[in-house]
Amino acid sequence: MPGSTATQQCSATIPPPRSWDVEPSPEAVRPARRLIRHIAESWRLPLSDNELRDVELCADELLANAVNHVQEPCCVTVQWTGTRLRVEIADRSSQPPLGNTADDLSTNGRSLVLVEALAHSWGWYAGGVGKVVWFEVAPDESVTGDARLAALVFAAQVHATPFTLPRYEVRLIDARSPHFRLLECWGIYDRQQYEYVRVPGSSDRIRRFYTRSAAEAHLRTLRAARA
């Protein structure tokens, strides 16, 4: 069949993905980051040295977030799509990855600023009992010049600056609400009281929200009332 030869040639040029587990320890981040680069180099991919450094920096961000916040082993998968190097990090937390808002930065001083600045694309999706965060780096797409310097300087400032944890945080209480089984259930955790915000007039019922956006909207109301 004419198509089978083309398929065999295509599959022969794309190496199989590599996956391994990373222990939940800060000391495990650097070896995992270096292994990702070593795999890319062993595949002889058309990535420049700058692009390989970008891969290491992005991997360092995602691995550090997984190690610091989940406290459980995560799984790293590296694959070449034929046009991009894709790195996925799967963990057992359903919480979305940290962004770059003030509250996100206050969690422990790390953000995804480098991933957003240096990766060709990135994102996350729910997977199994947790989530998968991924990024892709493409040949001839590396960020250079002033834009790269600005991203590196800002990330260094974010990592070096101490932040105070905010009083309130939106958390996923459970994957199924007590009334609507197919919906997630979110709550607002009060770090000063060490408990979730409760329903007015009740001493034991947690205020539940059936979407994250609804919980975040109520959290904004709480902050405005205390401003």
QUIJOHU-V765625 format. One line per field, one symbol per residue. phi: phi as a letter, one per 40 degrees, with the letter a starting at -180 (. if undefined). burial: # if it has 24 or more other C-alpha atoms within 12 Angstrom, else .. A space follows every 50 residues. Layout:
phi: ???
burial: ???
//
This chain:
phi: .ccccccccccccbcccbbacbccbdccccdccccdcdcccccfccbccc ccccdcccccccccccccbcgbdbbbbbabchbacbbbbbbcbcccccbb cccccccagbbbdccccbccaaiaacagcaabbbabbbdgbccbgccccc ccccccccccccbccccbacbccacbccbbccbcbbbbcbcccfaccbcd gbbbcccbbcaccccccccccccccbc
burial: .................#..####.#..##.##.###.##....#.#..# ####################..########...################# ..######################.....##########.###....#.. ##..#..##........######.#........######......##... ......######..##.##........
//
